[in-house]
Amino acid sequence: MDETASRYRRVADPFDAIVHAVPDGAWDRPAPCAGWVARDVVLHLAEWVPAFFAAADGPTLPAAPPGADPIEAWTALDAAIRAALEDPTVASASISHPHAGTHTFAEAIDTFVREDVMLHTWDLAHAVGEEVTLDPELVHESLLKLEPMDEVLRASGHFGPKVEVPDDADEQTRLLAFVGRRP
């Protein structure tokens, strides 16, 4: 499980740094996700990730209550995920999600959560006026994984329409545009 924990840290560390660096008064700045502000980006993760694992009878992760402080909500969730990934019993425990199938906890983090944290790192940075370079290897993997799933992703409603970018755009720009962001 060390590789999964490492891959998770590669996206969670930059997200965590941005969460803790959000300037006072910036939590209500518009985010690239339609209708969201910076705080919504963080609270989205702190709400859906625990709900996903609850639906899968997986480990209990701390969910953000309504009106939660985004820094506290993220810090609690991130610490719980890291601890679970470092515990071989929890990391290898089988979970069965009604819509996502059966995986180990670690596989579910790597398959569903890691990518979302990575994409929302850019969203949060963009909302608060910061530049961020996402992990190039993980960006490349995400492009390879997501591009063949175009129809399914659009139908899910979780991604906006693709944004056109030049053919020679770098992979981060291509990934962000693919998931509906305007890089």
N, C-alpha and C positions, 0 to 999 in steps of 0.2 A: 504494500500500500504506500510505500515511500514515494514512488513515482507520482501517484495521484495526489498525494499531499504536496509534493513539490510543484506540480502543475497548478494546483489550486493556489498555492502561495504566489506563483508567478502572476496571477491576475488579481488576487485579493490584496497583495501588498500595495500595488499602485492605487487601487480603489481606496484602500484604507488611508493612504497618505493624502489623497484628495479630500476624502470625507473630513479628516482632521484639520485640513488647511482651508476649508470653506470660510471666507471672510464673514464677519458679523454682517448681518443684513442681506447676505447673498442666498440664503435658503429659499427665498421666494422668487428668484430669478427664473425666467422661462427656460425649460429644458428642451432638447430637440424632440422629445416624445410629445406628440400632440396633447395639449391640455395639461401637461405636467410642469411642475417647477422643480428646482434642484432637490428639495426635500422629498418629493414624490419618487424620484429615482432611487434614493436610498431606502425609503420605506417600502417601495415595491418589492425589493429583495427581501427585506425583513418581514414581509407578510407572505409572499408566495412560496418562498423556500420552506419555511416551517409547515405551511399548509400542504405542500406537495408531500413531504415526508409523513405528515399526519394521515393523509389519505392512503399512504402506502404502508401504514402500520410500521413505520420506521422509527428511528430514534427521535425523541422529542427535542425539538430545537426551539429556542426562545422566539416567540412571535411578537411583533411590535403591536402594542395596544393602540387604539385610536388616539391620535394626538401625540404619539411618542416623539421623543427627541431623536432625530435621525442619527446623531453620533452614538448615543447610547444603544439604540436599536441595532445599528450595524455592528458595533463593538461586541455586543452580546452574541449575535448570530455568528459572526466571524470566529470568535473564540470557541463557540460550541462546535462549529464545523471542523476547525483545526484539531480540537481535542478528539473528536470522533474519528477523524482520519488517522490520528496517531495511535488510536486504540485498535489493535488488530481484530479484536472480537467484534467491535462495532463496525469497523470499516469493511469487514468481510461478511457482515450479517446480510442475509437476503431480505429484500423488501419487494413487495408486489403492489404496484400502482395500478389502479383500475384502467388508466388510459395509456400509461407508459410501459407497462409490462414488468417483468421481474428482473431485478439487478441486485448487485451488492450495493451497500450504501456508498462505497467508494466509486463504483461505476456510475451511480446516479449523480453523484457530485460532478464527476468528470464529464458526463454526457449532457446533463441539463443545466447545472448550476454554474460551472466554471465559465462557459461561454456567455451566459447572461451577465455575470459579473464583469467580464471583459468588455462587452459591448456597453454596459452602463458606466464603465469607467470613462469612456469617451463622452457619453451623455452628460455625466456630472461635471467633468472638466470643461466641456463646452458651455454648460449652463453658468459656470462661475468664472468664465473667461480665461481658462488655463488651456495650454496645449499639452497633449499627451501622445506619446508613441506607444502603441500597444505591442505586446510581445510578438515579434515577427513570425516566429515558428508557429505560435498558436493561432495567429491571424491566418496564416497559410492553411493550417489544418481546418480552420472554420470555413474558409472559402471552399475547400475541397468537399467538405461535408454538406454545406448548405446549398451550394449552387444546384446540385441535382434534385434538391427538394423544393425547388422554386414554387411549384403549384401548391403543394401541401402547406408551405409556409404562408403564402398569400391567403389561402383559404382559412387558415387558423385565426386570422385577425390580429395576430400578435406582431406582425411586421407591416410596415407601410409599403406603398408601391416602390419599386426599384427606382433609383435616381440615376440618370445617365451621367457617365463620367467618360473622359477621354480614354481611348484604347490603351494608352501608355501609362495610365494611372497606377500608382503603387498599390500593393495588395491591401493595405489598411484602408485606403480610400475606396477601393473596389468593394471590400467587405462592408464598410459603413454604408455605401450607396446601395449595395444589394439588400441590406436590411431596412432601407428606407430613410437613412440619414442623409443630410446634405453636408458632406465634409468640406 
